[in-house]
């Protein structure tokens, strides 16, 4: 995972923290992802950040986005896949 990242999952924390759905899971996941350098804060607002989690490719990003919703419990509207 040392090569260039070609995709990301963007998480809107305002939606996560506002609904409370998946907030505990997301907080733990984000702290772990930050330690390995996969998190980039795109925008900071008073009620939460817009955060991008770097992925190696689009397939990984799509898998992670689904995992965040299905396993982590994040609202679907809070998660999207993108390319840098």
C-alpha positions as CSV (number, residue, x, y, z in Angstrom):
1,X,0.0,0.0,0.0
2,X,2.9,2.3,-0.5
3,X,2.0,3.2,-4.1
4,X,-0.2,6.0,-5.3
5,X,-3.8,6.0,-4.2
6,X,-6.2,6.0,-7.2
7,X,-9.5,6.3,-5.4
8,X,-11.1,7.3,-2.1
9,X,-14.2,7.1,0.0
10,X,-15.5,10.4,1.1
11,X,-17.4,10.5,4.5
12,X,-19.6,13.4,5.5
13,X,-19.3,13.5,9.3
14,X,-22.0,16.0,9.6
15,X,-24.5,13.4,8.4
16,X,-22.9,10.6,10.5
17,X,-22.7,12.6,13.7
18,X,-26.0,14.3,13.1
19,X,-27.9,11.0,12.8
20,X,-25.8,9.1,15.3
21,X,-25.9,6.1,12.9
22,X,-22.5,4.4,12.9
23,X,-20.9,7.3,14.8
24,X,-19.0,5.0,17.2
25,X,-17.8,2.7,14.4
26,X,-16.7,5.6,12.3
27,X,-14.8,7.3,15.1
28,X,-12.8,4.2,15.8
29,X,-12.2,3.5,12.1
30,X,-11.1,7.1,11.4
31,X,-8.6,7.1,14.3
32,X,-7.1,3.9,13.0
33,X,-7.0,5.1,9.4
34,X,-5.4,8.4,10.4
35,X,-2.5,6.5,12.1
36,X,-1.6,4.9,8.9
37,X,-1.9,8.1,6.8
38,X,-5.0,7.2,4.8
39,X,-7.2,10.1,6.0
40,X,-7.3,13.6,4.4
41,X,-9.6,16.2,5.8
42,X,-11.2,18.0,2.9
43,X,-13.3,20.5,4.8
44,X,-13.9,21.3,8.4
45,X,-17.2,22.6,9.7
46,X,-18.4,23.1,13.3
47,X,-20.5,19.9,13.3
48,X,-18.0,17.6,11.7
49,X,-15.5,17.1,8.9
50,X,-15.6,16.0,5.3
51,X,-13.0,13.3,5.2
52,X,-11.5,11.2,2.4
53,X,-10.1,7.8,3.1
54,X,-7.5,6.8,0.5
55,X,-7.9,3.5,-1.3
56,X,-5.6,1.7,-3.7
57,X,-8.2,1.4,-6.5
58,X,-11.9,1.9,-7.3
59,X,-12.7,-1.7,-6.3
60,X,-11.3,-1.2,-2.8
61,X,-13.1,2.1,-2.5
62,X,-16.5,0.6,-3.5
63,X,-15.9,-2.3,-1.1
64,X,-15.0,0.1,1.7
65,X,-18.0,2.3,1.1
66,X,-20.4,-0.7,1.2
67,X,-18.6,-2.0,4.4
68,X,-19.1,1.4,6.0
69,X,-22.8,1.3,5.4
70,X,-23.6,-2.4,5.8
71,X,-21.2,-3.2,8.7
72,X,-20.4,0.2,10.2
73,X,-24.0,1.5,10.0
74,X,-23.2,4.9,8.4
75,X,-26.0,6.5,6.5
76,X,-25.8,5.8,2.7
77,X,-26.0,9.6,2.0
78,X,-22.9,10.2,4.1
79,X,-20.6,8.0,2.0
80,X,-19.5,8.3,-1.6
81,X,-16.7,6.9,-3.8
82,X,-14.5,9.3,-5.8
83,X,-11.2,9.5,-7.7
84,X,-8.5,12.1,-7.0
